[in-house]
Structures are given as structure tokens and as C-alpha cells.
Amino acid sequence: MRYRAVLAAFLAICLTFLTACGGNDLTSSDRLTYDQLKSLTYDDIVGTGLAGKCPTIGGVASDSITLEPGQSYTLGSLCIEPDDYFVKGEDSKRSAGTFEPAQSLTRVTATLDQVFGPLAVNNDGLITFTESGGIDFAAITVRLASGERFPFLFTTKDLVATATTPGNVLAPDVTLGGDYTVPSYRTSNFLDPKGRGLTAGYEAAVALPQGDTEEIERENIKTFDVGTGHIEFTISKINAASGEVAGIFEAVQPSDTDMGSKKPTDIKVRGLFYGRLDA
């Protein structure tokens, strides 16, 4: 009986820590290069958290890449991995609201990946990236220390990011920034708990309690709100031989409005990015 109890305890530990029982040695804290990730199979990655991690560039990688004016380039395999979140507080008469740290309630599905688009030197002599597609949106929810939650759609749709300084050289410390479109967190067919929706469901809830007419209208009349965000990429590493570019980013965009019933709140997102430049 004592042997069975020891064996059961050991198996419980193994189920909790799979790596202790000969499982995959990779963990979510590992950050691999692009080639290392490509060499792994699905079984190597599943359960490790690596699917939500952007690749890194090995070594110092302080090269630079010169873009020829008039030549077409493509920035592909762009991976954008959020790491830190902040929620802007309400403005007061005396000062503007400040950003407070927030905790992500979304585990490992917040990373944007395989984003791509043309990269070129525009007529003003500035390097410009235009987003064309990819896995370019992720639904994320963050929580303040007070417990208040803020869902938002992290995205780079319709992004046009332009270098802040003129020149045709991609190098460390070069920053590209621009605005992007933030679609509604909810789709038009979404129904709220009272069965109300934009293109489906009821137009109004029955037996609503007495209250402010404008507030009730906001709850009844659903809208597909589209906002605008701003993101800046700052390059920290470049490998000219492979065309790899990596660095940090910071984005500020509106939160969900619950289809018009709430005012949007600014959300600041910081993290890492990685991409590959192809001529």
C-alpha cells in the first residue's frame, strides 16, 4: 500500500511537470532563432509556449541594409509579440490621465505573426512599410490592479509605418512609425446577454429599468466602431546576410467599446518584433 502511494505521488508530479518525465526540454522562456524554429516539428513545439514567441537574431547582429530607391522589397514573417500592457486613466481638469500597468489575461495567443507587406523608399526619401496581410489581429483582455478589465483587438491592419528620419539605410536605432486601423472587438452578428445585436437579434431589450435615455440607447443601438492606433518599431538588431530585422515596439490604441455602449480607453502595448527582408 505504501508503494502504491509513493507511485501515485510520483505520477502526479510527472503530470504537473512533464519535462521531469522525459518530455520536451523546450520551455516558453527559450527564444530560438528563425532557423532553429523551422527545424522543429509540431511535437517539439506543442505545449512549450514557443508558438507565441518571436524568433531572435543570434550574435551581435549590428549590420545595416541599404535599400535602393525604386527597387521593390518585401518585409515578411513579421512577428509582433506583446510583453507589457498599460491602461490610461481618466483625464482630470488639472492633468491628463497616466498609463497604469495592467496584467494580461490572454495567455499565449496575443502574438501577431506572418505579417507582410512592401518596404520601399518613398518619394520623400523615407523608408516606408505598408502592411498587406498576415495573422494581423488578436483579441486580448488586460486587468488593472483594481480588477477592472479592458478587452481590445490588438492589430496592425492597414498599417503604414514610415521612418522618423530620412535615409535609405535600415540600421540599429532606426524607428518606423505610423497609424493603423482598429476594427470592432465584436463582429456584427454578436448578440449581447439580452439578445441584442447589430445585424441579428432584438433591436431593444424588454422591461428595461428606468434610467438615462442616452445610456439605454447606447445599449440598444449597436455600432461597429472602428478606431485608430499608432505603433512605432525601433530596430536593435540586423543581420544583412539573412535579411533579418529585430527590435522593440510600442503601440497605443483604443480598447473595446462593447459595440458603442462604452467609451474607448487608450491601451499601450510594448514588446518585441522580428521580420525578414526579401528583395
C-alpha positions in Angstrom: 0.0 0.0 0.0 2.8 2.4 0.9 4.5 1.6 -2.5 1.3 2.4 -4.4 1.0 5.7 -2.5 4.6 6.7 -3.5 4.0 5.7 -7.1 0.8 7.7 -7.3 2.6 10.8 -5.9 5.4 10.4 -8.4 2.9 10.1 -11.3 1.1 13.2 -10.1 4.4 15.2 -10.1 5.1 13.9 -13.6 1.7 15.1 -14.9 2.4 18.5 -13.4 5.9 18.8 -14.7 6.1 16.9 -18.0 9.7 17.7 -18.5 10.6 15.8 -15.4 9.3 12.6 -17.0 11.3 12.8 -20.2 9.0 15.3 -22.0 10.0 18.1 -24.3 13.0 20.0 -23.0 12.0 23.3 -24.6 10.2 25.9 -22.4 8.4 29.2 -23.2 11.4 31.0 -21.7 13.6 29.8 -24.6 13.9 32.2 -27.5 15.2 30.5 -30.7 16.5 31.8 -34.0 14.4 31.5 -37.1 16.3 28.5 -38.5 16.1 26.7 -35.1 12.3 27.2 -35.0 12.0 26.0 -38.6 13.8 22.8 -37.8 11.3 21.8 -35.0 8.3 19.6 -35.6 4.8 20.2 -34.2 5.5 17.7 -31.4 8.7 19.6 -30.5 6.7 22.9 -30.1 3.3 21.9 -28.7 2.9 22.6 -25.0 6.1 24.7 -24.8 4.7 28.1 -25.5 7.2 28.7 -28.3 4.4 29.2 -30.8 3.7 32.6 -29.2 7.4 33.6 -29.1 9.0 35.6 -31.9 12.4 34.4 -33.2 15.6 36.2 -32.2 18.8 37.0 -34.2 21.8 35.2 -32.9 25.0 37.1 -32.1 25.6 40.8 -32.0 23.9 41.5 -35.4 24.8 45.2 -35.8 24.7 45.2 -39.6 22.8 47.6 -41.8 20.8 47.1 -45.0 20.8 49.7 -47.8 17.6 49.9 -49.8 17.9 51.0 -53.4 15.4 53.8 -54.3 12.9 52.5 -56.9 13.5 48.8 -56.0 10.8 46.7 -54.5 11.4 44.9 -51.2 9.1 42.8 -49.0 9.2 42.6 -45.3 7.8 39.2 -44.4 7.5 36.8 -41.5 6.9 39.9 -39.3 6.2 38.7 -35.8 4.9 41.2 -33.1 5.0 39.8 -29.6 3.3 41.9 -26.8 5.0 41.8 -23.5 3.8 44.8 -21.3 0.4 46.4 -21.2 -0.7 49.8 -19.8 -4.2 51.3 -19.4 -4.6 55.1 -19.5 -6.5 56.6 -16.6 -9.2 59.2 -16.9 -8.2 62.8 -17.6 -8.9 65.4 -15.0 -9.2 69.2 -15.1 -5.7 69.6 -13.8 -3.8 66.9 -15.7 -4.0 64.2 -18.3 -4.5 60.6 -17.3 -1.4 58.5 -16.9 -0.9 54.9 -18.0 -1.1 52.3 -15.3 0.4 48.8 -15.6 -2.0 46.0 -16.4 -1.9 42.3 -16.3 -2.7 40.2 -19.4 -5.5 37.7 -19.0 -4.7 36.3 -22.5 -2.1 33.6 -22.3 -0.1 32.8 -25.4 -2.4 33.8 -28.2 -1.6 37.5 -28.3 1.3 37.4 -30.8 0.8 38.6 -34.4 2.7 36.5 -36.9 3.4 36.1 -40.7 2.6 39.8 -41.2 3.9 41.0 -44.6 4.0 43.9 -46.9 6.1 46.0 -49.3 9.1 48.0 -47.9 10.5 50.8 -50.0 11.9 54.3 -50.0 9.1 56.8 -50.8 9.3 60.0 -52.8 10.3 62.0 -49.7 13.3 59.8 -49.1 11.8 57.9 -46.2 11.7 54.2 -45.7 8.1 53.1 -45.6 6.4 49.8 -44.7 2.8 49.1 -45.8 1.1 46.2 -44.2 -0.7 43.9 -46.7 -1.9 40.9 -44.6 -1.0 38.0 -42.3 -2.2 36.9 -38.9 -2.6 40.6 -38.0 -5.1 40.7 -35.2 -5.5 39.1 -31.7 -8.2 39.5 -29.1 -6.6 40.4 -25.8 -8.0 41.3 -22.3 -6.0 43.1 -19.6 -6.8 43.7 -16.0 -5.8 46.6 -13.7 -4.8 46.1 -10.1 -8.3 47.3 -9.2 -9.8 44.3 -11.0 -11.3 46.3 -13.9 -10.9 44.6 -17.2 -10.3 46.0 -20.7 -10.7 43.9 -23.8 -9.2 45.2 -27.0 -8.3 43.9 -30.5 -4.5 44.2 -31.0 -3.8 44.6 -34.7 -1.7 46.2 -37.4 -4.4 46.3 -40.1 -3.8 49.0 -42.8 -0.5 50.0 -41.1 1.7 52.4 -43.0 4.9 52.9 -40.9 7.4 55.5 -42.1 10.9 56.1 -40.8 11.2 59.1 -38.5 14.4 60.2 -40.1 15.3 60.5 -43.9 17.6 57.9 -45.5 17.6 54.6 -47.3 19.5 52.5 -44.7 17.9 50.1 -42.2 20.2 50.1 -39.2 20.0 49.8 -35.4 18.2 52.7 -33.7 16.1 53.5 -36.9 12.5 53.9 -36.0 9.5 53.4 -38.2 6.1 54.6 -37.0 2.6 55.0 -38.3 -1.2 54.7 -37.8 -3.3 51.6 -38.3 -7.0 50.6 -38.3 -8.5 49.0 -35.2 -11.8 47.2 -36.1 -14.5 46.5 -33.6 -13.7 43.9 -31.0 -17.1 42.3 -31.6 -18.5 41.3 -35.0 -21.8 42.5 -36.4 -23.5 39.1 -35.6 -22.6 39.2 -31.9 -25.5 39.1 -29.5 -25.3 40.5 -26.0 -26.8 38.8 -23.0 -30.2 40.3 -23.7 -30.1 39.1 -27.3 -29.4 42.5 -28.9 -27.1 42.8 -31.9 -26.2 44.9 -34.9 -27.4 42.7 -37.8 -29.1 39.9 -35.7 -31.2 39.6 -32.5 -33.5 42.1 -30.9 -33.5 45.8 -31.5 -34.2 46.6 -27.9 -34.4 44.8 -24.5 -37.8 44.3 -22.9 -38.6 45.6 -19.4 -35.5 47.8 -19.1 -35.4 49.6 -15.7 -35.8 53.3 -15.5 -32.6 55.2 -16.3 -30.9 57.7 -18.5 -32.4 57.6 -22.0 -29.0 58.2 -23.7 -27.5 55.3 -21.7 -30.3 52.9 -22.7 -30.0 54.0 -26.3 -26.3 53.2 -26.3 -27.1 49.7 -25.0 -29.8 49.1 -27.6 -28.3 50.6 -30.7 -25.2 48.6 -31.5 -22.4 50.0 -33.7 -19.3 48.6 -35.4 -16.8 51.1 -34.0 -13.5 51.5 -35.9 -10.7 53.2 -34.2 -7.1 54.3 -35.0 -3.9 53.1 -33.3 -0.3 54.2 -33.6 2.7 51.9 -33.5 6.5 52.5 -33.6 9.1 49.9 -34.3 12.7 50.6 -33.2 15.4 48.4 -34.8 18.0 46.9 -32.4 19.5 44.1 -34.5 20.1 43.4 -38.2 21.7 40.5 -40.0 22.4 41.7 -43.5 23.3 38.3 -44.9 19.9 36.7 -43.9 17.8 39.9 -44.1 16.7 39.5 -40.5 15.5 42.6 -38.6 14.5 42.6 -34.9 13.8 45.2 -32.2 11.2 46.6 -29.9 7.8 48.2 -30.5 5.3 50.4 -28.7 1.7 50.8 -29.7 -1.2 52.9 -28.4 -4.8 52.1 -29.5 -8.3 52.2 -28.2 -10.0 49.5 -26.2 -13.3 47.8 -27.0 -16.5 49.9 -26.8 -18.8 46.9 -26.3 -20.4 47.9 -29.7 -21.0 51.5 -28.7 -22.2 51.2 -25.1 -18.8 52.3 -23.6 -16.2 54.9 -24.2 -12.9 53.5 -25.5 -9.8 53.7 -23.3 -6.3 54.0 -24.6 -4.2 50.9 -24.2 -0.4 51.0 -24.5 1.4 47.8 -25.7 5.1 47.2 -25.6 7.1 44.2 -26.8 9.4 42.6 -29.4 9.3 42.2 -33.1 11.1 40.2 -35.8 10.9 40.2 -39.6 12.8 39.1 -42.7 13.6 41.4 -45.7 13.4 39.9 -49.2 14.4 41.7 -52.3 
